[in-house]
């Protein structure tokens, strides 16, 4: 445990007591072989827009925590010569996976393994949704606009890193035991409470919270030796926005989920990130995070770094508790996995016919809006739609459009500040906005009515196809088992940010479509394979908070999503238990290839020039001779631009070195939580960087120094490698002040 207040590590946090809210005995999945791999995907850390808040002034100027891709390959033993069924789950420290990233990763894997082993059908890539990673890795202009276009250097680092994480996982596949355990974690809040409360009261009464508090943990232990099981990895799914870092943050960071992964891997399991074989801990995102904020109560106190540490710490603590309990409990429900199945399809959401149940007069007379799939006496497979009056049997989605509330941003996590735009806005944003809308993409009364009560701010679905996607991928991965339960677990790739209630309705419908029992984990994996905005319930859409304003395809989007995913689930169920290939689904449509239609106006590095009278690596401000544990140490250096170091494997901008037996050895680097790397421009071509180390309270006294390593570019394009060192300094035991 790392305390942000004392910078001390200990075994268990006194701030996070053990919870007794653990859901029964764990499921023990038998018969699987699993591999786990991790790789760095940190792109440029200076002069590139950070992706998530849509703030054009938010540029990276340093590094708080490196971004990583964590991959898990699930497969099964098979007869020699037979194809081996498998699927891949990846959790990457990204705002979202995009269609461009998914395509490039699959192409990279097929260059290595051929066209049949890893395909877009059996590879699922989920983003953690950090808002503090460099952007520009989509092929759709709306998502690149605030970062000034497509950033190829960042895109290449991301795709190459994800591929390498899967390659590492592939190389480590071994017989494994998977223990799945769930529990409750109460650290978040619903940031759109009024919208949530529009859902029927009898539906809300089914739940004890207005956010999804469930943590689902999958512990993966290797059974490759005759000795006791060896920890291989863990996946922890929990729905919460990684917006602990605010819209003014300048540091690249995995935010709270990145912190949780670091704590589990580095501090609990002692991982060396430079090793190709190490324990992997993915703190993955659930899709129903749309209206969930971490910035409430104790978690919302303090600056960005403090909030990030606390939120990450609490996710780590809960997952570690489930990890320990899953192995310590006296028994578990054994489930023998008999097959791995997957289904994939593309769906055009811009004009999709949705079959809605007729609510009938009794429901129509109700004073409260009613969700048909939750109505008493109706099966949950009914599509997720609701209305306070009789709906026709068929409705349609609409071409994508952003509402006024979408332009306003979330009040809780990052309002845009644009004048005249607010959450809850159901009236026209004004003549100026309407003029701009019509200039960019003329709208019809029919389109504006189809999105009602959303006042259309920008009709991206009527603009050039490069602005936002209209054709999005849907995917199911499932482990099949013998007996009446049929399914051991299922992963559902959702390319939308679902509201809490939308996630609950979708899960309920899919459980019925699959015929899965209540204890079968059905995980809605968020920000997966592509990104197409938010998705609320019909009732929440009427409120037009930020999430409703960013529900791109109109009020029936959730109904359409549920309908298409349930159809995909039905196709999965139709597969023979013994047939291969183990996939279902058809590709009636596919998204356009936009890789050759990209633009970029973000300036690059022409040349670096040291400050007058200095050389690259010279110390500008140096350290003192001694510090107490718990103090902060800082040194600054004349530097080259950090963009010159993008994509260099295992590069660290900084090191904290300890003198040990007359040799300097690495004590910490820029992948550790106690370090911070800052950059700023000096003049036109000069750079200054600062290396900071917050000395943990329990640091063993000794002699240390700070190191900066970088790369400088000449006018000819040649790259010079340089390094700089601070003076050495002593670290003394933490000063204890006694009160007399």
N, C-alpha and C positions, 0 to 999 in steps of 0.2 A: 504494500500500500504506500502510495506517495501522497504526502500531505502538502498541498499548495501553501499552507500557512507556515509550516516548519521545515519544508523540504527534507523530510525524513521518511525513510522507507521502513515499514514494519510488516508483519505477516497479515494482520487483519485491521481493518479500519474501525475505530471506535465510533466514527460518524455513521457507519452503515451496519447496524446490527443485523444479525441473521434473521431471515424471515421464515415464518412457518407456513407461508403461502406457496407451497410446492404441490403441484397437481399429481398426487399419488405416486405410484411406482413408475420408474422409467421404462420405456420400451427398449428392449434389447434386440437390435436388428442383426440377424445372423446370415451368413452366406455371401456377404459382400467382400469385394476387394476395393481398397481406397488408396489413392495417392494424394499428397498435399504438397503444394509448392507456393513460393512467394517471390516477388521480384519488385524492384524499385520502378515506379512510373512517374517520378518527380520531373517535371519539365522546367521551363525557365522560371526563375524566382525573382526576376527584376524586369520592370518595364513591359509587363504584359497584363492585360485585364484579368481580374479574378472573376470566376463564373458563378452565378447564383443569384446575386442581388440586382443584376442589370444596371449597376452603377458605373457609368463610363469613367468616373473620376477615381474609381478604386483600382489602383495599379499595384502589382506585387512589388515589394521593396525589401524582401528578406524571406527567411525560412524559419518556421517554428518546429515543424515535424514533417519528415519525408512521407510522400504518398506511396502506397504499395498496392499491388494486385495480389490477391490471395485466391488460389485455385484449388479445386478438389475434383479429382476424377473418380467417378463411381463406376465399377464394372463387376463382372461376375466370372467365376471359373467356367470354362466351356470345354467341349471335346476338342482334341487337337485337329486343326484344319478348319474348324468352324469359326465364323465371324464372332467376335467378342462384343456382346451388347454393352454399351457404356453411355454415360452422359457426364457433362462437365458443369459444375457450378463455380462461378467466379464472383467474388466480391471485390470491387476495385474502389479505391479512394478517389472517386470522381463525382462531379455534380450529377451526372447520369451517364449510362452507356448511351451511345448514339448509333443510329443505323450505319453511319460511316465507320465507326470503331468496330462494330460487330462484323461488318463485311471484311474489313482489313485483317482482323484477327483470324477469321475463318480461312481467308486466303493464305495467311501466313502459316497456319497449321497444315493446310493441304499441301503447301510446298514441301513440308517436312515429312508428313505421314501419308501423302496420297489423298485422293478425293473422297474416300469412303469412310474413314475412321472418325474424323471430326468434321461436322457439317453445321450449317446454321440451325438444323433441326435439333441437334443434341448438345449444343453449346449455349449455356445461359450466362450472360454477363450482366450483373447487377451493380449499379453505382450506390455508394453510401450516401450520396447527395451532399457531400461537403460543399459549402459555399466559399471555400478558401483555397481552391485549386485553380491553376491557370486555365483559361478557356480557349475557345477557338478550335475545338475538335469535332464540331458538327459540320455537316454539309448544308445545313439550313440557315439562311441568313439571319433570321430573327435571333437565333441563339448565339450567333457570332457577332452581332451588331455592336454590343457594348464593349467587346474586346477588339474592335476594329478589324474584324475579318478572320479568315481561316489561318490558324497558326500551325504551319506544317511541322516545325520543329517539335512543338508540343504533341501534336497528333502522332508523329512517328515514335516519340518516346513512350507514349501511352500504349500504342498498339504493339510495339516490340516488347514492352515489359509484360503485357498481359500474355502474349504468346509464350514468352520465356517462363512465366509462372506456370502455365499449363504444361509446358515441356518438362519442367521440374517435377510437377505432380505426376505426369505420365511415367517418368523414370522411377518413381518411388511407389508405384502401385503394389500393394501387398495385402494379404488376407487381413481383415479388420473386423472389429466389433464396434457397432455404433449404438450408443446409448442416447436416447432422446428424452429429455426432461423439460418440464415447463414450470414457471413460477410467475409471480406478480412483482412488478417494480413500479412504485408510485413516485415518479420524479418529474413528470411532465404535466402540461395543461392544454386544454382545448382553446386555441387562440380565436376561434369563431363560434363562441358559445351560443349566440343568438341564432345562428344558422343551424347548429346542432339541435337546439330546442324546438325548431320547426318540425322535426321528425315526430311522428305520433307518440303521445305519452306512453301508450301501452307497449310500444316498441322499445322506447328508452328504458322502461321499467324492467326489461329483460337483463339489463346490464347495470353494474355497480359504479361504472365510471363513464365519463364522456370522452375518454381516450382509450386506446387499446394498451392495457398495462402488461400484456403477456410477453414474457421472454421465453423463447423456445431455443433450447440449447441442444446441440448434437455433439456429443463427445465421441471422438474417433480414436480407438486404440489399436495399435498394430498387433497382430497375432502371428508374426512371421517367425518367431522363435518359440522354443519349447518352454521358455521361462515365462514369467508374468507378463501380462500385456504391457506394451510400451506406448505412452502417449504419442499420437501422431498429429492430432489437430483438434480444433473445436470450431463450430460455427454457432454464433449466437444471433438470432433474429429478434429485433426490437424496433418498434415504430417510434421514431422521434427525429425531428428536423435537426441536422447538424448546423445550427445557426447560433451556437454559443459565441462564435466569432462574429462580430457585427459588420455592418456594411461599410464601416470605416477602417476595418482591419487591413493591414498591408502585408501580413505574413502568410506564405503558403503553409497550409496545415490540413491534416485530415480531420480537424475539428474533434468533437467529442468521441466519435467512433474510432478515429485514428488513435486517440489517446488510449482508449480502452484496449485496442489491439496491441499497442506498444506495451502497456502494463502487463498484459497476459504473456506476451511473447518474451519480452526483454527482461522484465523484472521478476515475473513468477517462474518462467521456464528457462531463463538464462540464455536466450537465443543470441547467436552471432549472425547478424544479417548478411555478412559476407560469405557465409557458408551456403552451399547449394542445397543442403539437406538439413532442415531444422523444423521444429514444431511450428505450426501455422495456426493463428487465431484470427478468424474473420468475424468482426462485429458487423453483421450484414443488416441491410435495411428492409423493413417490411413496406409494402406498398401503401398501407393505410396510415401514412405519416402526414398527409396533406394539411390537416388542421391541428397538428400537434407541435407545440413549441417547448423547447427546453428551458426557456427564460421565464421561470416562475419560481416564487418562493426562494429558498436558499440557493437553488441552482441559478437563479437570475441575478444574484448579488455579485458585485465586484466588476472588474474590467473583463475584457474578452478572454484573456489568458486564464484568469481565475475561473470564469464560468466554464470554459472548455475543460479544464482539469477536473472540476467537480462533477460535471455531467459524465465525462469519460470514466472517472473513478467509480461512480455508482453503477454504471453498466458493467464494468469490470468486476466489481464486488459481487453483484448478483449472479453473474455468469460463473465466477469462481465457486460460489456457494452451490449452484446447481451441479457444477463439475464434480465437486467433492461428494455431494450427496448421491449423485447417480452411481458412483462406484461403492459408496459406503452402505447404501440401503441393503437390507438382508435379501431382497428378492427383486425380480423384475419380470415383466411380461415378455417372454421370448417370442419373436416373430421371425420366421424363416423366410427370407426373400427368395422368390423363385424366378423373378425376371425384372428387367428394367425396360420401361416403355417411355416413349416420348412422342409428342405431337406438336406440329408447328403449322401455322398458316399466316397469310397476310390478309388484312381486311381494310377495305376502303371505307373509312368512317365519314366521308364527306356527304354521302347521300345513301345511307343504309336504312333499309326498311326494318322496322322493329315491330314485332308482334306483341301487343299489349293485351292483357286480359280485360274483358268488360267487367267493370266493378259492379254493375247492376244497380237498381234503384236503392237498395238498402244501404249500399256503400256510398252512393252518390248523395244521399240525404245526410250523411254524417257531417258534422260541423268541423271535423278534424281531418286533415289530409291523411290518406291511407296508402300504405305501401302494399301492393297486392301480394308480394311474396311473403309478407309477414302477417297477412290477414288471418284471423282464426278460421280454420277449416280449409285453408288453401295451402297447397304444397309449396315448398320454398324454391322449387325449380321454376316457378313463375318468374318472368323477367322483372327486373327491379325498376318499376315505375310507380308513380303515385300521383294522385290528383284529388282535388276537393269536388270535382264534378265527374260525370261519366266521360271516360276517354273512349275514342274510337278504337277499334281492334288493331289498327295499324297506324304507326307514326313513322317519321323519318328523322334521322339526324340531319344536320345542316353543315355546309362548308364552314371551315374553321374561322372563328372570329374571337377577338379579345374584347372584353367589356371594359367599361370605365373603371370598375373596381380592380380589374387586372392591371390597369395602368397605375392605379394608386399604390399597389403593393400591400403587404401585410402590415397592419398597424403594430402588431406585437413584435415582428421579427425584422422589419426593414421597409418602412414606407418610402415611396419614391420621392415624395415632396412635390410632385407635379401639381400646379395650381388647378383648382376646379375638379379634381378627381379624388373621390373618397370611397372607402368601403361602404357597402350597403346602398350604393348609388343605382337607382333604377330609372333615372331621368337622363335626358340627353346631356352630355358633358359640355355643350355649348357650341356656338356657331363656328368658332375657330377650329375646334377639334373635328367637327362635322365636315368642314371645308377640307381639312387635311385628309380625312378619311376618304372622301369622295374623289379627291385629287389622286390618291394612291391606288384606290380600287373602288370604283363606283358600286354602290350597293342598291339592291331593289327593296321595295316594301316587303316582298315575300321573305327575303333573307332576314330582314330586321324583325319581322314577326316570328320567324322560326326560332330566333334566339331570345325572344321576349321571356321575361322582363329585362334581360340584359341589354343595356344600351350599347350598341356596337361602337367600339372605339377604333378598331382596325380589323378589316376583313381579310386576314392573311390567306384564307382559303380561296379568295378570288384573285389574289396577286400571283406573281410568278411562282411556279412550283417550288422554287428554291427557298421560300420564306419559312414555311412550316410544313411538316409532313401531313399528308392526308391518308396515306397507306401505311399502316403500322403492323408490326409483327405480334402475334400471340403465340404462346408456347406453354406446354405442360411437360414436366418430367415426373415420372412416378415409379416407385418401387412396388412391384406386385408380389403378393404372397398367396400361399395356399389357404384354403378354408374360407369361411363365410366373410371374413373381414376384407378380403380381396386386395387391399392396398396397405402397405406399410407406412408410406409417407408420399406426399406429392408437393412439387414445387411449381408455382404458377408465375410465369414472367408477365409482369404488368408494366406497360410503357407509360402509365399515368401515375400521378400522385393522387391517391384516393383519399377521400375524407374518412374519418373513423367509421361512420355508419355505412358508408358505401362499401368499405372493406368487409364489414360484418355481413351485409346482405350478399355480397359476392361469394364469400366463403361458404355461407349457408347454402346457396344455390349450387355451388360446385360440389359440396359434400353430398348433396342428394343426386346430382348428375353422375358422380362417380360411384355412388352406392357405398361410400366410405363410412365407417363407424365414427362415433363422436371422439374417440381417443386417437383417431388417425390424424397426425399433423398435416394440415394443408396450409402451406406457407405461401402467401402472396409476396413474391420477391419484387421489391420496388425498383423503379428507375431502370428497368431491365430491357436490354436489346435495342431500345429506341426511347425517344422522349416526345410526348405529344400533349403536355400540359397537365391540368388537374382533372378530377372527376368527382363530382358530388352527387348526392341523392337529388331526386326531383324537388323535394321540399327545401333542401338547403340551397338549391339553385335560385329559388324565389327570393332569398335574402340578398343575393348578390354581394356577399363579402368577397374578399380577394379570391378565394378558391372557386367560387361560382363564376367570377369574372374571367377566370382562366380555364374554365371548363369549355374547351374550344368548340365542340361539336353540338352544343345546344343542350336543352333540358333532358333529352332522352338518351344522353351518352351512356349513362350507367346501364340503362336497359339494353342498349346495343352491345356493350361490353359483356354483360352477363349472358346475353343470348349467344354471342359468338364463342365465348369460352365454354359454355355448356355444350354447344355443338361439338367443340373440339374434344371435350371430355367424353362425350358419347362415342366419338370416333375412336378414342383411346380404348374404351371399354369393349369395342367390337373386335379388337385384335385377338387373335388366337393366342393362348398361353404358350404355345410351342412354335409359333411362326417367327420368322426373321426375314426381313428387317423388322425391328421392334418399334417402328414409327408409323404415325398416321398423319392425316392432314393433306390438303391439296393447296397448290399455289395458283389460284385463279387469277390473281393480280400480283404485281410485285412493284416495289418502289423504284423510281428512276435512279440511274447512276449519275450523280452530280459531281463526281470528283474532278472533272475538268471544267467546272463552272464556278470556281472559287475566286475570292478576292481578298486582298489584305492591304491595309494602309498603315499598319503598325510599323514604325521604323525599326530597323535592325541595327547591328553594330557595324559601323564603317571602319573605325579604327579606335584604338585606345592610346591615350597619351598620359604619362604620369604627371602629377603636379610638379610645378616648377621646383627644381632643386632636389627632387626625389626620384627613386626608382621603384618599380613594382615590387611590393613586398615590404617596403620600408614602414616601420611603425610610426604613426602620426601621434597617437596618444598611447602611452604605455601603462603597465600595471604598477601597483605599489609593491613593496617588498614582502608584505605579509597580510594575510586575511584570516578571519575566523570562519570556521564552518558555519554556513547559514548566510554569509555575505555574498555579494555579487561582484564578479571580476569582469573588467571590460578593457579591451584594447582595440584600437582602430589602425587600419593599414591602407597604404596607397595600393590600388587594385586595378585589375582589368574588369571588364563588364562580365557579370555572372552568366550572361547568355552564351559566352564563349565555351562554357563548361557543360552545356546541355547535351545529354546523351552519352557522356563519358562514363563507362561502367565503374561503379563503386567509388566515384568521386565524392569527397566530402569537402565542403568549403572551410571547415574548421576542425581542429582537434584540440582536446585538452590532453596534454601529455604529462605523465608522472616520471620522475627520475627514479629508476629502479636498478640497483647494482651498476651504476655508472652508464645506464642506457635509458634513453627516453622511450617509453612505451605508451601506447594510446590508452587513455582512461575514459574518454567520451568523445563523440563526434557530433555532426549536425543531425544525426538521426536520434539523438537522445533528448528527452524532455527538459533536462536542466540546461541545455544550450540554446542560444538564439543567435541568428545571423542577420545582420542589417546591411542594407546597401543604400547609398545616395550618390547622385551625380554631382560632380564638382566642375563647374564650367561646362564646356562643350563635349570634351572627350575624356575627361578624367573621372575616376570613380574612387570613392572611399567606402570601405566596409568596416563594420564593427563586429567583433567576436565577443560574445557574452557568455559567462558561465555562472549560474546560480548554484553555489556550492551546497550540495545536500548536507543536512545537519550531521549525518552519521559518517561523513567522509573521514577516512583514516588520515591523520596528519602526514605531511610529506612535502616534497619539493615538486612544483608544477610549472608549466608554461603553456601559453596559448599559441596556437599555430593557425595561420591562414594559408590556404593553397588555392591557386586560381590559374586562369589562362588569359593572356592579353593578345589582341589582334593588331597586326600592323596594317598599313595601307595596302600592302601587297596581298593581304589575306593570310599571311603566315601567322601561326599560333605559337606564342612563347609561354612555356610553363614556368611558373614562379612560385615561391613560397616566402612567407614572412613569419618571424618569431617574436614573441614578447620576451621581456626579461623574465627570468625565473622568479618564483615567489613561493613563500611558505604558506601552507594551510595549517592552522592550529585548531585544537579542539574547540567546539562551540563554547563561547563565553557564557558562563552562568553568572547572573547578577543576583546576589542574595539581598533580600530586604531585611534590614536589622530592626 
